Amino acid sequence: MVSMKSAGYTEGRGFTRYAVAASSMEYLSIERETQLAARASEGDIRAEQALVEAHLRQVIKIAAGYRNYGHSLETLTSVGNEGLVRAGKKFDLEKGFRFATYAKWWIEAELKEFVQRESSLVKVPNTKETKSAFFKAPKLRRELEAQGADEDTILEIMSFRFGIEKSQMAAVLAARTAATSLSAPISSIEDGSATVGDLLMDEGPSPEDILIEADEQDDNVRRLNDILAKMNDRESDILRSRRLVDDPMTLEALAERYSVSKERVRQIEVKAMDKVRQALLAA
């Protein structure tokens, strides 16, 4: 099974083995990814495994962004790997997105749920609203504190903003506090030692920023899909092939596909982009 073999790199054979395996995997071209995804959708386990394992390094990269919650990178990678395996089983080539984009959502979903669940002995309902509150609360708290709001006001506003009961909001904040209590010194000796938090600092975006960005991206993806659905097949294909993939096709290749000149392909691309801009501005 793909899940056992992929997860085994972390749990059964150690994180080092997983990292070595991840670094040795080839980057997939669009053509190769499409081929594997098509075979996987037909039940080819080996193709599904190859598609998943080509993205192992993505799990480590995303998992590293969650180290500030007190879990080892090995544990986080194992959790994120479960999301990657799910992505491999659920990926639909017809949606028009690269596998990496789809996998990123599943990897982060697993990590966010794990971090929230493990952060406190306080039981917090695992809902979309509480999960959003868990990751977004610190930024909102800073804004409210800057405005001079007291603790009761902050709790009340947060409860209203995230659409949950005040008691649940209080539990979320308690869990959040437990998750981010990283100021204890590494050494018990008062010698100015670095703190756990210092060692875990990551220069990349925080999980809060990742969640906010993901929410915005999800909304943009939905809007873009609506726009693409209103285009004719040629416009949609040219726009996807030129602007919405990691490895864009050349004008020459698309000109050959549609038996038109490169200039005509460029004109169609420009026209399609204008439609996207106008639709987004009107939204």
CYANA upper distance limits for C-alpha pairs under 8 A (distance plus 0.5 A):
  1 MET  CA      5 LYS  CA      6.87
  1 MET  CA     45 ILE  CA      7.94
  2 VAL  CA      6 SER  CA      6.36
  2 VAL  CA     45 ILE  CA      7.50
  2 VAL  CA     46 ARG  CA      8.47
  2 VAL  CA     48 GLU  CA      7.80
  2 VAL  CA     49 GLN  CA      5.85
  2 VAL  CA     85 VAL  CA      7.69
  3 SER  CA      7 ALA  CA      6.32
  3 SER  CA     82 GLU  CA      7.91
  3 SER  CA     85 VAL  CA      6.26
  4 MET  CA      8 GLY  CA      6.19
  5 LYS  CA      9 TYR  CA      7.42
  6 SER  CA     10 THR  CA      8.39
  6 SER  CA     49 GLN  CA      8.29
  6 SER  CA     52 VAL  CA      8.40
  6 SER  CA     53 GLU  CA      7.43
  6 SER  CA     81 ASN  CA      7.85
  6 SER  CA     85 VAL  CA      7.92
  7 ALA  CA     11 GLU  CA      6.75
  7 ALA  CA     12 GLY  CA      8.24
  7 ALA  CA     78 SER  CA      7.03
  7 ALA  CA     81 ASN  CA      6.71
  7 ALA  CA     82 GLU  CA      7.42
  8 GLY  CA     12 GLY  CA      5.12
  8 GLY  CA     13 ARG  CA      6.70
  9 TYR  CA     13 ARG  CA      5.81
  9 TYR  CA     14 GLY  CA      6.71
  9 TYR  CA     15 PHE  CA      7.25
  9 TYR  CA     17 ARG  CA      6.48
  9 TYR  CA     18 TYR  CA      4.95
  9 TYR  CA     21 ALA  CA      8.25
 10 THR  CA     14 GLY  CA      5.40
 10 THR  CA     15 PHE  CA      5.30
 10 THR  CA     16 THR  CA      8.47
 10 THR  CA     17 ARG  CA      7.75
 10 THR  CA     18 TYR  CA      5.93
 10 THR  CA     74 GLU  CA      7.41
 10 THR  CA     77 THR  CA      7.74
 10 THR  CA     78 SER  CA      6.14
 11 GLU  CA     15 PHE  CA      7.94
 11 GLU  CA     78 SER  CA      7.28
 13 ARG  CA     17 ARG  CA      6.57
 13 ARG  CA     18 TYR  CA      8.00
 14 GLY  CA     18 TYR  CA      7.02
 15 PHE  CA     19 ALA  CA      6.59
 15 PHE  CA     74 GLU  CA      6.06
 16 THR  CA     20 VAL  CA      6.65
 17 ARG  CA     21 ALA  CA      6.60
 18 TYR  CA     22 ALA  CA      6.57
 19 ALA  CA     23 SER  CA      6.70
 19 ALA  CA     57 ARG  CA      7.83
 19 ALA  CA     60 ILE  CA      8.27
 20 VAL  CA     24 SER  CA      6.81
 21 ALA  CA     25 MET  CA      7.02
 21 ALA  CA     56 LEU  CA      8.31
 22 ALA  CA     53 GLU  CA      7.72
 22 ALA  CA     54 ALA  CA      7.86
 22 ALA  CA     55 HIS  CA      7.87
 22 ALA  CA     56 LEU  CA      5.37
 22 ALA  CA     57 ARG  CA      5.36
 23 SER  CA     57 ARG  CA      6.91
 25 MET  CA     53 GLU  CA      7.47
 25 MET  CA     54 ALA  CA      5.78
 25 MET  CA     55 HIS  CA      8.31
 25 MET  CA     56 LEU  CA      8.38
 26 GLU  CA     54 ALA  CA      6.55
 27 TYR  CA     54 ALA  CA      6.88
 28 LEU  CA     32 ARG  CA      6.30
 28 LEU  CA     33 GLU  CA      6.17
 28 LEU  CA     54 ALA  CA      7.49
 29 SER  CA     33 GLU  CA      6.54
 29 SER  CA    247 ASP  CA      8.05
 30 ILE  CA     34 THR  CA      6.49
 30 ILE  CA     98 ARG  CA      8.43
 30 ILE  CA    247 ASP  CA      7.52
 31 GLU  CA     35 GLN  CA      6.67
 32 ARG  CA     36 LEU  CA      6.72
 33 GLU  CA     37 ALA  CA      6.50
 33 GLU  CA     51 LEU  CA      7.35
 33 GLU  CA     99 PHE  CA      8.22
 34 THR  CA     38 ALA  CA      6.55
 34 THR  CA     93 LEU  CA      7.71
 35 GLN  CA     39 ARG  CA      6.82
 36 LEU  CA     40 ALA  CA      6.48
 36 LEU  CA     47 ALA  CA      5.54
 36 LEU  CA     48 GLU  CA      7.24
 36 LEU  CA     50 ALA  CA      7.87
 36 LEU  CA     51 LEU  CA      6.73
 37 ALA  CA     41 SER  CA      6.63
 37 ALA  CA     47 ALA  CA      7.60
 37 ALA  CA     48 GLU  CA      7.40
 37 ALA  CA     51 LEU  CA      7.51
 37 ALA  CA     91 PHE  CA      8.09
 37 ALA  CA     92 ASP  CA      8.31
 37 ALA  CA     93 LEU  CA      6.88
 38 ALA  CA     42 GLU  CA      7.18
 38 ALA  CA     93 LEU  CA      7.48
 39 ARG  CA     43 GLY  CA      7.24
 39 ARG  CA     44 ASP  CA      5.96
 39 ARG  CA     47 ALA  CA      6.54
 39 ARG  CA     48 GLU  CA      8.14
 40 ALA  CA     44 ASP  CA      5.13
 40 ALA  CA     45 ILE  CA      6.79
 40 ALA  CA     46 ARG  CA      8.19
 40 ALA  CA     47 ALA  CA      5.73
 40 ALA  CA     48 GLU  CA      5.26
 41 SER  CA     92 ASP  CA      8.08
 44 ASP  CA     48 GLU  CA      6.90
 45 ILE  CA     49 GLN  CA      6.59
 46 ARG  CA     50 ALA  CA      6.64
 47 ALA  CA     51 LEU  CA      6.66
 48 GLU  CA     52 VAL  CA      6.71
 48 GLU  CA     88 GLY  CA      6.61
 48 GLU  CA     89 LYS  CA      7.85
 49 GLN  CA     53 GLU  CA      6.48
 49 GLN  CA     88 GLY  CA      8.24
 50 ALA  CA     54 ALA  CA      6.59
 51 LEU  CA     55 HIS  CA      7.64
 51 LEU  CA     88 GLY  CA      7.49
 52 VAL  CA     56 LEU  CA      7.44
 52 VAL  CA     84 LEU  CA      7.10
 52 VAL  CA     85 VAL  CA      6.94
 52 VAL  CA     88 GLY  CA      6.21
 55 HIS  CA     59 VAL  CA      7.57
 55 HIS  CA     84 LEU  CA      8.37
 55 HIS  CA    100 ALA  CA      7.62
 56 LEU  CA     60 ILE  CA      7.45
 56 LEU  CA     81 ASN  CA      8.00
 56 LEU  CA     84 LEU  CA      8.41
 57 ARG  CA     61 LYS  CA      6.85
 58 GLN  CA     62 ILE  CA      6.70
 58 GLN  CA    100 ALA  CA      8.40
 58 GLN  CA    104 LYS  CA      8.21
 59 VAL  CA     63 ALA  CA      6.39
 59 VAL  CA     77 THR  CA      6.61
 59 VAL  CA     80 GLY  CA      6.19
 59 VAL  CA     81 ASN  CA      6.61
 59 VAL  CA     84 LEU  CA      7.73
 59 VAL  CA    107 ILE  CA      7.28
 60 ILE  CA     64 ALA  CA      6.57
 60 ILE  CA     73 LEU  CA      8.27
 60 ILE  CA     77 THR  CA      6.15
 60 ILE  CA     80 GLY  CA      8.38
 61 LYS  CA     65 GLY  CA      7.67
 62 ILE  CA     66 TYR  CA      8.04
 62 ILE  CA     80 GLY  CA      8.34
 62 ILE  CA    104 LYS  CA      8.34
 62 ILE  CA    107 ILE  CA      8.08
 62 ILE  CA    108 GLU  CA      7.72
 63 ALA  CA     67 ARG  CA      7.73
 63 ALA  CA     73 LEU  CA      7.16
 63 ALA  CA     76 LEU  CA      5.93
 63 ALA  CA     77 THR  CA      6.02
 63 ALA  CA     80 GLY  CA      6.88
 63 ALA  CA    111 LEU  CA      7.84
 64 ALA  CA     73 LEU  CA      6.76
 64 ALA  CA     76 LEU  CA      8.19
 64 ALA  CA    202 ASP  CA      8.48
 65 GLY  CA    202 ASP  CA      7.39
 65 GLY  CA    204 GLY  CA      7.33
 65 GLY  CA    205 PRO  CA      7.52
 65 GLY  CA    206 SER  CA      6.84
 65 GLY  CA    207 PRO  CA      6.92
 66 TYR  CA     71 HIS  CA      8.45
 66 TYR  CA     76 LEU  CA      7.97
 66 TYR  CA    111 LEU  CA      8.23
 66 TYR  CA    206 SER  CA      8.03
 66 TYR  CA    207 PRO  CA      6.77
 67 ARG  CA     71 HIS  CA      6.36
 67 ARG  CA     72 SER  CA      7.08
 67 ARG  CA     73 LEU  CA      6.97
 67 ARG  CA     76 LEU  CA      8.24
 67 ARG  CA    200 LEU  CA      6.74
 67 ARG  CA    202 ASP  CA      8.46
 68 ASN  CA    180 THR  CA      7.40
 68 ASN  CA    182 LEU  CA      8.31
 68 ASN  CA    197 GLY  CA      7.36
 68 ASN  CA    200 LEU  CA      6.20
 68 ASN  CA    201 MET  CA      7.22
 68 ASN  CA    202 ASP  CA      8.31
 69 TYR  CA    115 VAL  CA      7.49
 69 TYR  CA    119 SER  CA      8.13
 69 TYR  CA    179 ALA  CA      5.56
 69 TYR  CA    180 THR  CA      6.29
 70 GLY  CA    179 ALA  CA      7.14
 70 GLY  CA    180 THR  CA      8.02
 70 GLY  CA    182 LEU  CA      7.95
 71 HIS  CA     75 THR  CA      7.00
 71 HIS  CA     76 LEU  CA      7.15
 72 SER  CA     76 LEU  CA      6.78
 73 LEU  CA     77 THR  CA      6.36
 74 GLU  CA     78 SER  CA      6.74
 75 THR  CA     79 VAL  CA      6.87
 76 LEU  CA     80 GLY  CA      6.53
 76 LEU  CA    111 LEU  CA      7.44
 77 THR  CA     81 ASN  CA      6.38
 78 SER  CA     82 GLU  CA      7.20
 79 VAL  CA     83 GLY  CA      7.54
 79 VAL  CA    107 ILE  CA      8.44
 79 VAL  CA    110 GLU  CA      6.90
 79 VAL  CA    111 LEU  CA      6.70
 79 VAL  CA    114 PHE  CA      7.92
 80 GLY  CA     84 LEU  CA      6.98
 80 GLY  CA    107 ILE  CA      5.25
 80 GLY  CA    108 GLU  CA      7.42
 80 GLY  CA    110 GLU  CA      6.48
 80 GLY  CA    111 LEU  CA      6.29
 81 ASN  CA     85 VAL  CA      6.76
 81 ASN  CA    107 ILE  CA      7.33
 82 GLU  CA     86 ARG  CA      6.81
 82 GLU  CA    107 ILE  CA      7.76
 82 GLU  CA    110 GLU  CA      7.68
 83 GLY  CA     87 ALA  CA      6.71
 83 GLY  CA    103 ALA  CA      7.74
 83 GLY  CA    106 TRP  CA      5.23
 83 GLY  CA    107 ILE  CA      4.70
 83 GLY  CA    108 GLU  CA      7.94
 83 GLY  CA    109 ALA  CA      7.69
 83 GLY  CA    110 GLU  CA      6.02
 84 LEU  CA     88 GLY  CA      6.85
 84 LEU  CA    103 ALA  CA      6.07
 84 LEU  CA    104 LYS  CA      8.26
 84 LEU  CA    106 TRP  CA      6.82
 84 LEU  CA    107 ILE  CA      6.03
 85 VAL  CA     89 LYS  CA      7.04
 86 ARG  CA     90 LYS  CA      6.71
 86 ARG  CA    106 TRP  CA      7.56
 87 ALA  CA     91 PHE  CA      6.08
 87 ALA  CA    102 TYR  CA      7.19
 87 ALA  CA    103 ALA  CA      5.69
 87 ALA  CA    106 TRP  CA      6.52
 88 GLY  CA    103 ALA  CA      8.08
 91 PHE  CA     99 PHE  CA      7.59
 91 PHE  CA    102 TYR  CA      7.66
 93 LEU  CA     97 PHE  CA      7.64
 96 GLY  CA    240 ARG  CA      8.44
 97 PHE  CA    101 THR  CA      7.23
 97 PHE  CA    102 TYR  CA      7.67
 97 PHE  CA    245 VAL  CA      8.13
 98 ARG  CA    102 TYR  CA      7.31
 98 ARG  CA    245 VAL  CA      7.41
 98 ARG  CA    246 ASP  CA      8.48
 99 PHE  CA    103 ALA  CA      6.41
100 ALA  CA    104 LYS  CA      6.50
101 THR  CA    105 TRP  CA      7.36
102 TYR  CA    106 TRP  CA      7.32
103 ALA  CA    107 ILE  CA      6.54
104 LYS  CA    108 GLU  CA      6.60
105 TRP  CA    109 ALA  CA      6.55
106 TRP  CA    110 GLU  CA      6.80
107 ILE  CA    111 LEU  CA      6.87
108 GLU  CA    112 LYS  CA      6.46
109 ALA  CA    113 GLU  CA      6.72
110 GLU  CA    114 PHE  CA      6.64
111 LEU  CA    115 VAL  CA      6.54
112 LYS  CA    116 GLN  CA      6.66
112 LYS  CA    131 LYS  CA      7.96
113 GLU  CA    117 ARG  CA      6.51
113 GLU  CA    126 ASN  CA      8.08
113 GLU  CA    131 LYS  CA      7.87
114 PHE  CA    118 GLU  CA      6.52
115 VAL  CA    119 SER  CA      6.37
116 GLN  CA    120 SER  CA      8.34
116 GLN  CA    131 LYS  CA      7.52
116 GLN  CA    134 PHE  CA      7.60
116 GLN  CA    175 ALA  CA      7.93
116 GLN  CA    176 ARG  CA      8.45
117 ARG  CA    124 VAL  CA      8.14
117 ARG  CA    126 ASN  CA      8.12
119 SER  CA    175 ALA  CA      5.93
119 SER  CA    176 ARG  CA      7.37
119 SER  CA    178 ALA  CA      6.64
119 SER  CA    179 ALA  CA      5.48
120 SER  CA    174 ALA  CA      7.91
120 SER  CA    175 ALA  CA      5.20
120 SER  CA    176 ARG  CA      8.31
120 SER  CA    178 ALA  CA      6.56
120 SER  CA    179 ALA  CA      7.65
121 LEU  CA    175 ALA  CA      8.21
122 VAL  CA    171 ALA  CA      6.88
122 VAL  CA    174 ALA  CA      7.97
122 VAL  CA    175 ALA  CA      7.10
123 LYS  CA    171 ALA  CA      7.86
124 VAL  CA    130 THR  CA      8.00
124 VAL  CA    168 GLN  CA      7.23
124 VAL  CA    171 ALA  CA      6.69
124 VAL  CA    172 VAL  CA      6.85
124 VAL  CA    175 ALA  CA      8.48
125 PRO  CA    130 THR  CA      7.31
125 PRO  CA    168 GLN  CA      8.23
126 ASN  CA    130 THR  CA      6.90
126 ASN  CA    131 LYS  CA      7.15
127 THR  CA    131 LYS  CA      6.55
128 LYS  CA    132 SER  CA      6.61
129 GLU  CA    133 ALA  CA      6.66
129 GLU  CA    162 PHE  CA      6.49
129 GLU  CA    163 GLY  CA      7.21
129 GLU  CA    164 ILE  CA      7.37
130 THR  CA    134 PHE  CA      6.51
130 THR  CA    162 PHE  CA      8.02
130 THR  CA    164 ILE  CA      7.78
130 THR  CA    168 GLN  CA      8.30
130 THR  CA    169 MET  CA      8.06
130 THR  CA    172 VAL  CA      7.38
131 LYS  CA    135 PHE  CA      7.11
132 SER  CA    136 LYS  CA      6.46
132 SER  CA    162 PHE  CA      7.93
132 SER  CA    211 LEU  CA      8.26
133 ALA  CA    137 ALA  CA      5.75
133 ALA  CA    158 MET  CA      8.48
133 ALA  CA    162 PHE  CA      6.57
133 ALA  CA    169 MET  CA      8.17
133 ALA  CA    172 VAL  CA      7.66
134 PHE  CA    172 VAL  CA      6.33
134 PHE  CA    173 LEU  CA      7.55
134 PHE  CA    175 ALA  CA      8.45
134 PHE  CA    176 ARG  CA      6.78
135 PHE  CA    207 PRO  CA      7.24
135 PHE  CA    208 GLU  CA      5.35
135 PHE  CA    211 LEU  CA      7.51
136 LYS  CA    140 LEU  CA      7.18
136 LYS  CA    208 GLU  CA      5.99
136 LYS  CA    211 LEU  CA      8.22
136 LYS  CA    212 ILE  CA      7.98
137 ALA  CA    141 ARG  CA      6.44
137 ALA  CA    158 MET  CA      7.93
137 ALA  CA    173 LEU  CA      8.10
138 PRO  CA    142 ARG  CA      6.74
139 LYS  CA    143 GLU  CA      6.95
139 LYS  CA    208 GLU  CA      8.39
140 LEU  CA    144 LEU  CA      6.71
140 LEU  CA    158 MET  CA      8.20
141 ARG  CA    145 GLU  CA      6.48
141 ARG  CA    154 ILE  CA      7.34
142 ARG  CA    146 ALA  CA      6.60
143 GLU  CA    147 GLN  CA      7.01
144 LEU  CA    148 GLY  CA      7.03
144 LEU  CA    149 ALA  CA      6.03
144 LEU  CA    154 ILE  CA      7.03
145 GLU  CA    149 ALA  CA      5.80
145 GLU  CA    150 ASP  CA      7.73
145 GLU  CA    154 ILE  CA      8.35
149 ALA  CA    153 THR  CA      6.39
149 ALA  CA    154 ILE  CA      6.64
150 ASP  CA    154 ILE  CA      6.63
151 GLU  CA    155 LEU  CA      6.66
152 ASP  CA    156 GLU  CA      6.68
153 THR  CA    157 ILE  CA      6.56
154 ILE  CA    158 MET  CA      6.51
155 LEU  CA    159 SER  CA      6.51
155 LEU  CA    166 LYS  CA      7.20
155 LEU  CA    169 MET  CA      7.48
155 LEU  CA    170 ALA  CA      7.54
156 GLU  CA    160 PHE  CA      6.80
156 GLU  CA    166 LYS  CA      7.06
157 ILE  CA    161 ARG  CA      6.47
158 MET  CA    162 PHE  CA      6.53
158 MET  CA    169 MET  CA      7.68
159 SER  CA    163 GLY  CA      6.34
159 SER  CA    164 ILE  CA      5.77
159 SER  CA    165 GLU  CA      6.41
159 SER  CA    166 LYS  CA      5.80
159 SER  CA    169 MET  CA      6.24
160 PHE  CA    164 ILE  CA      7.24
160 PHE  CA    165 GLU  CA      8.50
164 ILE  CA    168 GLN  CA      6.95
164 ILE  CA    169 MET  CA      6.99
165 GLU  CA    169 MET  CA      6.71
166 LYS  CA    170 ALA  CA      6.59
167 SER  CA    171 ALA  CA      6.85
168 GLN  CA    172 VAL  CA      6.67
169 MET  CA    173 LEU  CA      6.74
170 ALA  CA    174 ALA  CA      6.69
171 ALA  CA    175 ALA  CA      6.67
172 VAL  CA    176 ARG  CA      6.55
173 LEU  CA    177 THR  CA      6.58
174 ALA  CA    178 ALA  CA      6.82
175 ALA  CA    179 ALA  CA      6.69
176 ARG  CA    180 THR  CA      6.80
177 THR  CA    181 SER  CA      6.58
182 LEU  CA    195 THR  CA      7.56
182 LEU  CA    196 VAL  CA      5.98
182 LEU  CA    197 GLY  CA      5.15
183 SER  CA    195 THR  CA      6.06
183 SER  CA    196 VAL  CA      6.77
183 SER  CA    197 GLY  CA      6.28
184 ALA  CA    195 THR  CA      6.26
184 ALA  CA    196 VAL  CA      6.92
184 ALA  CA    197 GLY  CA      8.47
185 PRO  CA    193 SER  CA      6.85
185 PRO  CA    194 ALA  CA      6.83
185 PRO  CA    195 THR  CA      4.93
185 PRO  CA    196 VAL  CA      6.96
186 ILE  CA    193 SER  CA      7.11
186 ILE  CA    194 ALA  CA      7.01
186 ILE  CA    195 THR  CA      5.96
186 ILE  CA    196 VAL  CA      6.54
187 SER  CA    193 SER  CA      7.03
194 ALA  CA    198 ASP  CA      6.44
194 ALA  CA    199 LEU  CA      7.59
195 THR  CA    199 LEU  CA      7.10
196 VAL  CA    200 LEU  CA      6.84
197 GLY  CA    201 MET  CA      6.56
202 ASP  CA    206 SER  CA      8.31
205 PRO  CA    209 ASP  CA      6.34
205 PRO  CA    210 ILE  CA      6.90
206 SER  CA    210 ILE  CA      6.70
207 PRO  CA    211 LEU  CA      6.56
208 GLU  CA    212 ILE  CA      6.77
209 ASP  CA    213 GLU  CA      6.47
210 ILE  CA    214 ALA  CA      6.44
211 LEU  CA    215 ASP  CA      6.67
212 ILE  CA    216 GLU  CA      6.86
213 GLU  CA    217 GLN  CA      6.50
214 ALA  CA    218 ASP  CA      6.48
215 ASP  CA    219 ASP  CA      6.88
216 GLU  CA    220 ASN  CA      6.68
217 GLN  CA    221 VAL  CA      6.46
218 ASP  CA    222 ARG  CA      6.81
219 ASP  CA    223 ARG  CA      6.80
220 ASN  CA    224 LEU  CA      6.48
221 VAL  CA    225 ASN  CA      6.56
222 ARG  CA    226 ASP  CA      6.84
223 ARG  CA    227 ILE  CA      6.87
223 ARG  CA    280 LEU  CA      8.26
224 LEU  CA    228 LEU  CA      6.63
224 LEU  CA    276 VAL  CA      7.92
225 ASN  CA    229 ALA  CA      6.58
226 ASP  CA    230 LYS  CA      7.23
227 ILE  CA    231 MET  CA      7.43
227 ILE  CA    275 LYS  CA      8.36
227 ILE  CA    276 VAL  CA      7.00
227 ILE  CA    279 ALA  CA      7.56
228 LEU  CA    236 SER  CA      6.19
229 ALA  CA    236 SER  CA      8.26
231 MET  CA    235 GLU  CA      6.55
231 MET  CA    236 SER  CA      6.32
231 MET  CA    272 ALA  CA      8.29
232 ASN  CA    236 SER  CA      6.71
233 ASP  CA    237 ASP  CA      6.50
234 ARG  CA    238 ILE  CA      6.56
235 GLU  CA    239 LEU  CA      6.59
235 GLU  CA    268 ILE  CA      6.73
235 GLU  CA    269 GLU  CA      7.39
235 GLU  CA    272 ALA  CA      6.49
236 SER  CA    240 ARG  CA      6.59
236 SER  CA    272 ALA  CA      7.96
237 ASP  CA    241 SER  CA      6.44
238 ILE  CA    242 ARG  CA      6.45
238 ILE  CA    254 LEU  CA      7.74
238 ILE  CA    265 VAL  CA      8.01
238 ILE  CA    268 ILE  CA      8.01
238 ILE  CA    269 GLU  CA      6.73
239 LEU  CA    243 ARG  CA      6.10
239 LEU  CA    244 LEU  CA      7.43
239 LEU  CA    269 GLU  CA      6.24
239 LEU  CA    272 ALA  CA      7.01
239 LEU  CA    273 MET  CA      7.82
240 ARG  CA    244 LEU  CA      5.15
240 ARG  CA    245 VAL  CA      7.06
241 SER  CA    245 VAL  CA      6.74
241 SER  CA    248 PRO  CA      6.07
241 SER  CA    249 MET  CA      6.13
242 ARG  CA    248 PRO  CA      5.25
242 ARG  CA    249 MET  CA      6.16
242 ARG  CA    250 THR  CA      7.86
242 ARG  CA    269 GLU  CA      8.22
243 ARG  CA    248 PRO  CA      7.08
244 LEU  CA    248 PRO  CA      8.12
249 MET  CA    253 ALA  CA      6.92
249 MET  CA    254 LEU  CA      7.43
250 THR  CA    254 LEU  CA      6.97
251 LEU  CA    255 ALA  CA      6.42
251 LEU  CA    262 LYS  CA      5.86
251 LEU  CA    265 VAL  CA      6.90
251 LEU  CA    266 ARG  CA      7.49
252 GLU  CA    256 GLU  CA      6.73
252 GLU  CA    262 LYS  CA      6.33
253 ALA  CA    257 ARG  CA      6.75
254 LEU  CA    258 TYR  CA      6.75
254 LEU  CA    262 LYS  CA      8.19
254 LEU  CA    265 VAL  CA      7.39
255 ALA  CA    259 SER  CA      6.08
255 ALA  CA    260 VAL  CA      5.49
255 ALA  CA    261 SER  CA      5.92
255 ALA  CA    262 LYS  CA      5.78
255 ALA  CA    264 ARG  CA      8.26
255 ALA  CA    265 VAL  CA      6.61
256 GLU  CA    260 VAL  CA      7.22
256 GLU  CA    261 SER  CA      8.46
260 VAL  CA    264 ARG  CA      6.80
260 VAL  CA    265 VAL  CA      7.63
261 SER  CA    265 VAL  CA      7.05
262 LYS  CA    266 ARG  CA      6.75
263 GLU  CA    267 GLN  CA      6.69
264 ARG  CA    268 ILE  CA      6.77
265 VAL  CA    269 GLU  CA      6.67
266 ARG  CA    270 VAL  CA      6.69
267 GLN  CA    271 LYS  CA      6.61
268 ILE  CA    272 ALA  CA      6.58
269 GLU  CA    273 MET  CA      6.69
270 VAL  CA    274 ASP  CA      6.69
271 LYS  CA    275 LYS  CA      6.91
272 ALA  CA    276 VAL  CA      6.93
273 MET  CA    277 ARG  CA      6.74
274 ASP  CA    278 GLN  CA      6.61
275 LYS  CA    279 ALA  CA      6.59
276 VAL  CA    280 LEU  CA      6.62
277 ARG  CA    281 LEU  CA      6.57
278 GLN  CA    282 ALA  CA      6.60
279 ALA  CA    283 ALA  CA      6.67
